[in-house]
Structures are given as C-alpha cells and as structure tokens.
Amino acid sequence: MVVPKSPDKTLSQSSHLGTHGIQHYGSVQSLSQLSGSHCDSHGSLSPVSDGWEGESQDCSESDPLLSESVCSMVLQILVPFVLAGLGTVSAGMLLDVVQSWDVFQEISEIFILVPAILGLKGNLEMTMASRLSTAVNAGKIDSSRERWMLILGNLALKQFQATVLGLLASLIVTLLGWMADGQMPFSHIVLLCSTSLSTAFLASLLQGIVVVGVIFGSKRMGINPDNVATPIAASFGDLITLSLLACFSQWFYSFMEFYPYVLYLVDLLYLCLIPVWMVISSKHPASHILLHSGWEPIITAMVISSIGGLILDKTMSDPNLMGIVVYAPVINGVGGNLVSVQASRISTHLHLNYSPGELPVGSRSCINPFQIFFGSGAHHRSAQVLLLLVLPGQLIFVHIIHVIKGGLTMPSLLFSVLFLSASLTQVFFLLIVADCLVHCLWRRGKDPDSYSIPYLTALGDLLGTAFLSLAFLLLWCIGDS
C-alpha cells in the first residue's frame, strides 16, 4: 500500500523536479505518486494499491490518451502522417537527383552518411518533441518563465548534441568506409566532417524551432501533441536535412582542392560554439542532467543507422539495384514516424499514471507480442491504427513517386507486393519493440522520452534498408525491372 504524501513533502518533491528520479523536460512524477490516490474507471478517487486492476482504472479525465476516441486519434495522426510521408517522398526524389553530382560520384561514402544524418531527427528532434509533449500534457509548464527556460534549455542542448553527433557521424562513416574499401584519403575525411557538422547544426536549429511552435500551437488548438508532434518534426526534416547535406557537400567539394583551409575553419567554428551551448543548456535542471546522461541512446542509434547506410551504399554500388535510392527514405521515414507516435503515447501514459519503476498489469513481459495488437486499451488501439496506416499510406507514396518519375501506369504488382510487405513487416516489428522497450526503460528508472525514440528510429532505418534491399534483390532475381 502506498502511503499518501503530505502536502509539504509533495511540494518539496515538485520543487526539486528534474534533479531526482526520472528526469525529463518539464514532466512530473506520476499523477498517482503526487496525489497519493488513483482514479477508477468512473474517474472517482480511490486509494492507490500495489496491484493495479488494469489500464481501464487509469484516470481517464487526466490522461488524454484514454479519453480520445479512435476517430479523433486517426484524424490527428493522419494529417501529419501524410505530410511526413510527402516529405520522405521529396527526400527520396532529391536523393535520386543528387546521386549524379560530382561529390557523390567521387566520395561515395556520403551515402553512408545519409541515414546517420537523417537519423538525427529521431535522435534529437523527435526525442525533444516526445519530451515536450509529455510536459505539455502534464500541465507543468504554464508559467512563462518555466516555459522559456524549457525551450532555451532544449534548443541549446540539441545544438550541443547535434555538433557532437555530427562529428561522430563523420568519424563512424570514415571507419566504415575504410573497412569496406581499405582506404580513405584525408581530404575526403575533412570534407565528410565539414559536411556532417554543417548539416547537423543548421538542420537541428531549423527543425527545433518548428517543433517548439508545433507543440505549443497544437496544445492551444486542443490537439494532443503526442499524436502530431513527432510526425510533424519529421515531416520536412528529411527533405531539409538532405538538401543541406547535398548543398554543403557540393560546396565544400568545390573548395577542397584550392581552398582547403575553408573546411578547417568551418570545423573549428562549430567546435568553438560547444561551450556556449553547454552554458545555456545548463541553466535548466533537466537539460543540465542530459548533458551528461543522454548520450548512450543517441550514439548507439547513430551507429545502428550508419550500418543501414553501409547496406544502402553497397546496394547502390550494384547497377541493377540503383533504384533503391528513391524508396529508402520513404520506407525508413514512414516506419520511424509511426513508431515514434506509439512510443510517445506510451511514455506520456506512464508518466501520468504510474510511479517510476511501476508497470501496468499485462506490461511486465514481452512473451506474447501479439497482445500488443489484439489486447484492450489505448495502446492496443493506437498500435492497430498505426499498423493499418502503412498499406494505404505506402501505396499513395509509391504511386506519387512513380508519377513524378514519369510513369503513366501503376508500378508492377510484384513490386508493390514486395515493397508493402517489407514496410508492413518493418512497422510490425517496430511496434512490438516499442511496447517492450518503453516499458523496460520505465521499469529500470529511465525516461522513455529520452531513450526510446533514438533506438526505435535507428532500428527502423536498419530494418527498412535491409528489407528494401532484400525486396530489390528478389525483384532482380525474378527479372522484374
């Protein structure tokens, strides 16, 4: 039996928020922990007990995930999902165009860099969107001072992380490229470093500002930020990031031979800004903690995404499989967008209704993954909705690509079946992993908002690229061009 806390103790815990227990931006300890009571299925208060009767007893009035209808959920998810899909389609078409540029032909390792840099939206933007969505739903950033501290702390932390991750991404790509080809000219290493740093820094800044506006704007409009923030964070993120990557790489390539010092000055500039971002982000308690503790998931995720980039690079080296470059951002982007919605929703639900380390009944193991789709409750409904969105969404996106590329008919039936099967299998596995991973992190006392999405989006990149490569290989073996 949990003993209700006294008002003084509750206020003391609230005032020390961000320095004890699970840390995240503006979020709070669970609603039940602060109140010392729990809501039954009718919304009335009852003492908290050690054994929960299931998710149906959660406080539906305080949890926006349990109070929304399926229709409302679909409508809120559908629009940003379509926008995000169009963004990934545009990114795929852009990648198909720029692959013939001089820098991409001369330094093929840039293709390994593409998933790692595009994956930053999962490591940084979508993670920040999930944290802020939880904070907004918890109603703990109503004061203007706390809101601005939260925003500035988030943005400064994200710029610091983007700079470090951009540098690490170039080093990882250099290592993978050297392992694959047995050599790597120093001039190529410098160009990869300058391109990665510049793209990560500027893309992170632009997308961070958009994410903040979307989250606070959606809350004012009465829309659940968990449903729209992460997809919109990725809607044009791929297109913006890939555009910057292509332009910076070609620009630096033009300087590489005659003005190489320009690349060194660019690298030095970004590195000198690191102390500035550290000072600003340390002003907020939660962002100060993540300066030291938030690196494990994003670095691991970058390594996973880079392996997916290596698969993409090797697949594209085969002239018979070069068409994969158009579809890779689409399958990876759709999978990451959908699973990030699910992870953000589950994380918000846990923050609002359970104490750190405490799990709902039925979420203590992952023995039967199918219960995620065929159980009862808000998470099962959302998993079904997200999985069902894959087929019609990908059909639309594939048709748009085919029309833009000049096709007058639909893609072949065999291609459509294999592509849809690859995408559906990818999302199916991602949703299962999301449910297990978020609850596992919560049980271990780690904030799922900060840890889960980088792992999930990186795994989505790896699975999407692998399944898509397998599909193209099967098409080539069968003779479907």
Long-range contacts (C-beta under 8 A, 24 or more apart in sequence): 1-47, 1-48, 1-49, 1-50, 2-32, 2-33, 2-36, 2-48, 2-49, 2-50, 2-355, 3-36, 4-35, 4-36, 4-37, 4-47, 4-48, 5-33, 5-34, 5-36, 10-34, 17-140, 17-285, 17-286, 18-284, 18-285, 18-286, 18-289, 19-285, 19-289, 21-356, 21-445, 22-351, 22-356, 22-442, 22-445, 22-446, 22-447, 23-286, 23-289, 23-290, 23-293, 23-447, 23-450, 24-131, 24-134, 24-135, 24-286, 24-351, 24-447, 24-449, 24-450, 25-128, 25-131, 25-132, 25-134, 25-135, 25-150, 25-153, 25-154, 25-284, 25-286, 25-287, 25-449, 26-131, 26-132, 26-134, 26-135, 26-136, 26-138, 26-140, 26-141, 26-146, 26-150, 26-286, 27-131, 27-134, 27-135, 27-138, 27-140, 27-351, 27-447, 27-449, 28-138, 28-140, 28-351, 29-355, 29-356, 30-350, 30-351, 30-352, 30-353, 30-354, 30-355, 30-356, 30-358, 31-59, 31-62, 31-352, 31-353, 32-59, 32-353, 32-354, 32-355, 33-355, 51-361, 52-360, 52-361, 53-361, 54-360, 54-361, 54-362, 54-377, 55-360, 55-361, 55-362, 55-376, 55-377, 55-378, 55-379, 56-376, 56-377, 58-349, 58-353, 58-360, 59-352, 59-353, 62-352, 62-353, 63-348, 63-349, 63-352, 63-353, 63-378, 64-137, 64-224, 64-226, 64-348, 65-224, 65-226, 65-345, 65-348, 65-349, 65-378, 65-379, 65-382, 66-349, 66-377, 66-378, 68-224, 68-378, 70-381, 70-385, 73-227, 73-381, 73-382, 73-385, 74-385, 76-223, 76-224, 76-227, 76-228, 77-227, 77-228, 77-231, 77-341, 77-385, 77-386, 77-389, 78-389, 79-228, 80-227, 80-228, 80-231, 80-232, 80-235, 81-231, 81-334, 81-337, 81-338, 81-389, 81-393, 82-393, 82-396, 83-231, 83-232, 83-235, 83-236, 84-231, 84-232, 84-234, 84-235, 84-333, 84-334, 84-337, 85-330, 85-333, 85-334, 85-337, 85-393, 85-396, 85-397, 86-235, 86-397, 86-400, 87-234, 87-235, 87-236, 87-237, 87-238, 87-239, 87-333, 88-234, 88-238, 88-239, 88-329, 88-330, 88-332, 88-333, 88-334, 88-397, 89-329, 89-330, 89-397, 89-400, 89-401, 89-404, 90-236, 90-238, 90-239, 91-118, 91-238, 91-239, 91-241, 91-242, 91-329, 91-333, 92-325, 92-326, 92-327, 92-328, 92-329, 92-330, 92-401, 93-326, 93-401, 93-404, 93-405, 94-239, 94-242, 94-243, 94-246, 95-242, 95-325, 95-326, 95-328, 95-329, 96-325, 96-326, 96-405, 98-242, 98-246, 98-250, 99-316, 99-325, 101-246, 101-249, 101-250, 102-250, 102-253, 103-191, 103-249, 103-250, 103-252, 103-253, 104-246, 104-249, 106-253, 107-188, 107-191, 107-192, 107-249, 107-253, 108-313, 108-317, 109-173, 109-174, 109-176, 109-177, 109-184, 109-188, 109-192, 109-313, 110-192, 110-195, 110-245, 110-249, 111-309, 111-312, 111-313, 111-316, 112-173, 112-176, 112-177, 112-306, 112-309, 112-310, 112-312, 112-313, 113-169, 113-170, 113-173, 113-192, 113-195, 113-196, 113-245, 113-309, 114-242, 114-245, 114-309, 114-312, 115-305, 115-306, 115-308, 115-309, 115-312, 115-328, 115-332, 115-461, 115-465, 116-169, 116-172, 116-173, 116-196, 116-302, 116-305, 116-306, 116-309, 117-166, 117-169, 117-196, 117-199, 117-200, 117-203, 117-241, 117-245, 118-237, 118-238, 118-241, 118-242, 118-305, 118-329, 118-332, 118-333, 118-461, 119-301, 119-302, 119-305, 119-457, 119-458, 119-461, 120-162, 120-165, 120-166, 120-200, 120-203, 120-204, 120-241, 121-207, 121-233, 121-234, 121-237, 121-238, 121-241, 121-336, 121-457, 122-234, 122-301, 122-336, 122-340, 122-453, 122-454, 122-456, 122-457, 122-458, 122-460, 123-161, 123-165, 123-297, 123-298, 123-301, 123-302, 123-453, 123-454, 123-457, 123-458, 124-158, 124-161, 124-162, 124-165, 124-204, 124-208, 124-298, 125-158, 125-204, 125-207, 125-208, 125-211, 125-233, 125-234, 125-237, 126-230, 126-233, 126-234, 126-336, 126-340, 126-453, 126-457, 127-298, 127-449, 127-450, 127-453, 127-454, 128-154, 128-158, 128-208, 128-211, 128-233, 129-211, 129-214, 129-215, 129-225, 129-229, 129-230, 129-232, 129-233, 129-344, 130-226, 130-229, 130-230, 130-340, 130-343, 130-344, 130-347, 130-449, 130-453, 131-447, 131-449, 131-450, 132-211, 132-212, 132-215, 132-225, 132-229, 133-215, 133-224, 133-225, 133-226, 133-229, 133-230, 133-344, 133-348, 134-226, 134-344, 134-347, 134-348, 134-351, 134-449, 136-215, 136-216, 136-219, 136-225, 137-224, 137-225, 137-226, 137-348, 137-352, 138-351, 138-352, 147-216, 149-283, 149-284, 150-284, 151-212, 152-280, 152-283, 152-284, 153-280, 153-281, 153-283, 153-284, 153-286, 153-287, 153-288, 154-208, 154-212, 154-284, 154-287, 155-205, 155-208, 155-209, 155-212, 156-277, 156-278, 156-280, 156-281, 156-287, 157-277, 157-281, 157-287, 157-290, 157-291, 157-294, 158-204, 158-208, 159-201, 159-204, 159-205, 159-208, 159-273, 159-277, 160-274, 160-277, 160-278, 160-281, 160-291, 161-204, 161-294, 161-298, 162-200, 162-201, 162-203, 162-204, 162-205, 163-197, 163-200, 163-201, 163-270, 163-271, 163-273, 163-274, 163-277, 164-274, 165-200, 165-298, 165-299, 165-302, 166-196, 166-197, 166-198, 166-199, 166-200, 166-201, 166-270, 167-193, 167-196, 167-197, 167-271, 168-299, 168-302, 169-196, 169-200, 169-302, 169-306, 170-195, 170-196, 170-197, 172-302, 172-303, 172-306, 173-306, 173-309, 176-306, 176-307, 176-309, 176-310, 180-310, 180-313, 180-314, 187-256, 187-260, 190-256, 190-260, 190-263, 190-264, 190-267, 191-249, 191-252, 191-253, 191-256, 191-263, 193-263, 193-267, 194-248, 194-252, 194-263, 194-266, 194-267, 195-245, 195-248, 195-249, 195-252, 197-266, 197-267, 197-270, 198-244, 198-248, 198-252, 198-266, 198-270, 199-241, 199-244, 199-245, 199-248, 201-270, 202-244, 203-237, 203-240, 203-241, 203-244, 206-240, 207-233, 207-237, 207-240, 207-241, 226-341, 226-344, 226-345, 226-348, 227-341, 227-345, 229-344, 230-337, 230-340, 230-341, 230-344, 230-453, 231-337, 231-340, 231-341, 234-333, 234-336, 234-337, 234-340, 238-329, 238-333, 242-329, 290-450, 294-450, 296-451, 297-450, 297-451, 297-452, 297-454, 297-455, 298-454, 300-454, 300-455, 300-458, 301-454, 301-455, 301-457, 301-458, 302-458, 304-455, 304-458, 304-459, 304-461, 304-462, 305-457, 305-458, 305-461, 305-462, 307-462, 308-332, 308-458, 308-461, 308-462, 308-464, 308-465, 308-466, 309-461, 309-465, 311-462, 311-465, 311-466, 311-469, 312-465, 312-469, 315-465, 315-469, 315-472, 320-476, 321-469, 321-472, 321-473, 321-476, 323-472, 324-468, 324-469, 324-472, 326-401, 326-405, 327-398, 327-401, 327-419, 327-468, 328-464, 328-465, 328-468, 330-394, 330-397, 330-398, 330-401, 331-394, 331-419, 331-422, 331-423, 331-426, 331-464, 331-465, 331-467, 331-468, 332-460, 332-461, 332-464, 332-465, 334-390, 334-393, 334-394, 334-397, 334-423, 334-427, 335-423, 335-426, 335-427, 335-430, 335-460, 335-463, 335-464, 336-456, 336-457, 336-460, 336-461, 338-386, 338-389, 338-390, 338-427, 338-430, 338-431, 339-386, 339-427, 339-430, 339-431, 339-433, 339-434, 339-456, 339-457, 339-460, 340-453, 340-456, 340-457, 341-382, 341-386, 342-379, 342-382, 342-383, 342-386, 342-431, 342-434, 342-435, 343-434, 343-437, 343-438, 343-448, 343-452, 343-453, 343-456, 344-449, 344-453, 345-378, 345-379, 345-382, 346-379, 346-434, 346-435, 346-438, 346-439, 346-448, 347-438, 347-442, 347-447, 347-448, 347-449, 347-452, 349-378, 349-379, 350-438, 350-439, 350-442, 350-448, 351-449, 354-442, 356-442, 356-445, 357-442, 357-443, 357-444, 357-445, 359-439, 359-442, 359-443, 363-435, 363-439, 364-439, 364-443, 366-432, 366-435, 366-436, 369-432, 369-435, 369-436, 372-431, 372-432, 372-435, 373-431, 379-435, 383-431, 383-435, 386-427, 386-431, 387-424, 387-427, 387-428, 387-431, 390-420, 390-423, 390-424, 390-427, 391-420, 391-424, 394-419, 394-420, 394-423, 395-420, 412-480, 414-475, 414-478, 414-480, 415-475, 415-480, 418-471, 418-474, 418-475, 419-468, 419-471, 421-471, 422-464, 422-467, 422-468, 422-470, 422-471, 423-464, 423-467, 425-463, 425-467, 426-460, 426-463, 426-464, 426-467, 429-463, 430-456, 430-459, 430-460, 430-463, 433-459
